[in-house]
Amino acid sequence: MRITELSSERREELLSGLREKYEAFRSSGISLDMSRGNPPKEQLSLNSDILNAVTDPDDCISEDGTDCRNYGVPFGLKEARELFSQLIQVPADNIIIGGTSSLNLMYDTISRAVTHGLAGSPRPWGKEKHVKFVCPVPGYDRHYKILEHFGIEMITVPFTGHGPDMDIVEKIVADDASVKGMICVPVYSNYTGDVYSDETVKRLAGMQAKAPDFVVMYDDAYVVHDLYGVPAEIPSFFDECVRAGHPERPVIFASTSKMTFAGGGICCVSFGDENLELAKKVMAMQFITHDKINQLRHVRVLRDLKTVRERMDRFGSMLLPKFEAVEDTFEEFLGSYDIAEWSKPRGGYFICFRLRYGGAKRVVAMCADAGVKLTPAGAGFPYGVDPSDSYIRIAPTFPSVDDLKKAAELLSICSLISALENNTPLEV
Ligand SMILES: Cc1ncc(COP(=O)(O)O)c(C=O)c1O
């Protein structure tokens, strides 16, 4: 039903019923925080085996005999690099294990590029007049915060359902030497849920870049986070880049934050050979070693890709009813109107909700006023500005199914009120 075609009496009638429901929500005392994608308590509890994987001093010895309680092996245990090698499809020798946060490794990568440049840089990025990055949107707000912090201009590119629009990306990257990079989440993209197609991965690897030091910061945060037990299989970006003659292009990150303990897992970054050496030189000043006992705990439990997938399937089946509760509630309350659309992701941590009549800021504020805190509208865009004011990120992983149903109903009510009051669609 197109709401623009409703008679004014019918619209007023609908609005008054919705306002009543909204007031009932407001006085119900609901209090929910759905602003960030946190793993649910049930999943964290299932990870207790990791806490118990190293309990004895005799357990602290790695496969090559390293005593993990001591300094040494700064760039990560071989078995930890081999585990990530299977997850992110990169040779173990090109992987560095970090501390507990992949975001930290992303910040450091940009920071090094700004102060010293990367492989192929004519000069440090900080000495360039302009440095720009391609950013598929809506995307991950913390990526944009890092780029903004270093004064890197962000050029937005829309998604197609299987990654960013590559015609646009190729043109931007080929035409402008100040475009030094792109940052993206290739599997279950945060927040559209896009999985990059084979063609997208190959075009990203093979496209011509005017900047000699162009990199793709490829954040594999959700690489094994399938909801339906069906793995998202995509080609190895690293191999594709090598094959295309761009071995220094891939900078690939991952962590176990959404597999084991958020902010308490292990993480990695991988580079081409030259960038790997540059990174190691700086890292050798930054730390003597990371926590190898934590690496040991993780590899003893996670073991290999097969074991990780089995474990993630269990987590996926815990999360699926939560995603379905939100999707079904939207369908129930909004399915017969033309005011919104929402993603039905096959994995990852988010549902992307788009208001066809705009008004995202107002809808998020109305939800907050009634007790449901959502990710701020605009967060999925550089500088926090969504030009169409239409995207809202739903993070269904942490709350209970009952709470999610209530929150999705409230969001539906607020969206309808906003669209009926505004009554002007963004596009026909
Ligand atoms: C796309 C993406 N990358 C990175 C992170 C943070 O990972 P870490 O805990 O390893 O820093 C998150 C957390 O929400 C994320 O969604």
The ligand as a Tripos MOL2 file, in Angstrom:
@<TRIPOS>MOLECULE
LIG
   16    16     1     0     0
SMALL
NO_CHARGES

@<TRIPOS>ATOM
      1 C1         33.4910   -4.8430   10.9280 C.3       1 LIG1
      2 C2         34.1430   -4.8770   12.2690 C.ar      1 LIG1
      3 N1         35.4830   -4.8390   12.3570 N.ar      1 LIG1
      4 C3         36.1190   -4.8440   13.5410 C.ar      1 LIG1
      5 C4         35.4040   -4.8940   14.7190 C.ar      1 LIG1
      6 C5         36.1510   -4.8540   16.0250 C.3       1 LIG1
      7 O1         36.9550   -5.9500   16.1380 O.3       1 LIG1
      8 P1         38.0170   -6.0940   17.3160 P.3       1 LIG1
      9 O2         37.2910   -6.3980   18.5600 O.co2     1 LIG1
     10 O3         38.8900   -7.1940   16.8280 O.co2     1 LIG1
     11 O4         38.7720   -4.7970   17.4020 O.co2     1 LIG1
     12 C6         34.0200   -4.9470   14.6850 C.ar      1 LIG1
     13 C7         33.2480   -4.9650   15.9370 C.2       1 LIG1
     14 O5         32.0870   -4.7380   16.0010 O.2       1 LIG1
     15 C8         33.3680   -4.9340   13.4270 C.ar      1 LIG1
     16 O6         32.0350   -4.9530   13.3280 O.3       1 LIG1
@<TRIPOS>BOND
     1     1     2 1
     2     2     3 ar
     3     2    15 ar
     4     3     4 ar
     5     4     5 ar
     6     5     6 1
     7     5    12 ar
     8     6     7 1
     9     7     8 1
    10     8     9 2
    11     8    10 1
    12     8    11 1
    13    12    13 1
    14    12    15 ar
    15    13    14 2
    16    15    16 1
@<TRIPOS>SUBSTRUCTURE
     1 LIG1         1 GROUP 0 **** ****
